[in-house]
Amino acid sequence: MSELQEYTRDRTIERMFDEKEFITPLQSRIISILQNYGSLPRRDIVKLTNTPRTTVYDNLVKLHKLRIIEKFSRNNGKRGRPLIFWKLHNNTKNKGECQKLES
């Protein structure tokens, strides 16, 4: 891991404690699901957590603001809205790093 990535990760952790924002059990479950399955759309995360979609979305947004996860869209060439996928941020790919964020 480069020094810049390490610094960014450490700043994210510091910011979490400064803002009194900690990872909830649901957010921890979302992180572990994304570690195990890779990038997923919200509907799959909802099914795997068995949680209402608005609750999952609110927690995805909080994790996105903390730069733990990121979202991207994938257009399959069809008409309509593209699917939005969520994945772990590049700096938090390691399981150990996410466990540090949880504690």
Secondary structure, DSSP 8 states (H G I E B T S, - for coil): --HHHHHHHHHHHHHHHHTT----HHHHHHHHHHHHH-SEEHHHHHHHHT--HHHHHHHHHHHHHTTSEEEEEE--SSSS--EEEEEE-GGG-SHHHHHHHH-
